[in-house]
Amino acid sequence: MTGQFNKVITSERRLLDLHIRETIHYRDLIFLFVKRDFTSKYKQTILGPLWAVIQPLLSTIVFIIVFGRLANLTTADVAGSYQLPEFLFYMSGNICWIYFSTTFESTTRVFIDNSYVMGKVYFPRMVSPIAVAFSKMIPFAIHLGMFTALWLFYLIKGGTDIIVSSWLLLLPLLFLQMMLFAMGLGLIISAFTTRYRDLLMLVSFGLEILRYFCPIAYGLELVPKEYLGLYLLNPLTPIITTFRYAFFGFGYFDLGTYLISWVVTIVLLFLGLLFFNKTERNFMDII
């Protein structure tokens, strides 16, 4: 019977069969999902895409008031006296965090949010989380453009220790790592949220806690030396500190720590793909 069909869809397949070639073939569908996700987010809002501009500005201002002025936390990643605008410091961490948190949180819900589509028509299920990661790149690109404009303003104005360095070439690699880390961690959690919806509540709560275990509201110098090694195991920490190092020309960068963060990222992504591949076979029977 199967010889009469051009394509046979079955849940029986190897665990490591990730349908990579088929997913690439459906790249037009990824683009349509990216467009859908971005437009639906700002649909029926008064300001529309302007929220992509307002969000990092407001969060940066709050961080300056609360952590910069009231708590007076250090903005130094390494010991020394550096002239660095507070706005640039807090905004650099905030735009990285916004991309990671929104991508991660949306990926954890990928089966639930797309069950109405997945239950009606066939397509490689990896299309959905990939589309999520790329759709979140649109507001991130807006945030990065704002940050770069302010960075150029302070660079031209002078009065700071900011310098242009070749480390800026590392930025595409940082963006890729941030995407893969958010996807990998999100895919692992998504395998469990199909069965245990309470995890969605814990994800939101856990993100709020994780934010303060990243050097966003303070510099790395605030972390006690005896805990620094453990603190740096969080892949987001080297990403954020290296992001600042690339733009400011000074700060904290350790090649060994950065490579370890890549190893953790790849391991989480691999595990996420395995969990996702296993869950997609029968998730419609659970949701």
Buried (B, 14 or more C-beta within 10 A) or exposed (E): EEEEEEEEEEEEEEEEEBBEEBBEEBEEBBEEBBEEBBEEBBEEEEEEBEBBBEBBBEBBBBBBEEBBEEEEBEBBBBEEEBEBBBBBBBBBBBBBBBBBBBBBBBBBBBBBBBBEEBEEEEBBBBBBBBBBBBBBBBBBEBBBEBBEEBBEEBBEEEEBEBEEBEBEEBBEBBBEBBBBBBBBBBBBBBBBBBEEEEBBEEBEEBBEEBBEEBBBBBBBBEBEEEEBEEBBEBBBBBBBBBBBBBBBBBBBBEEEBBEBBBEBBBEBBEBBBBBBBEBBBEBEEEB
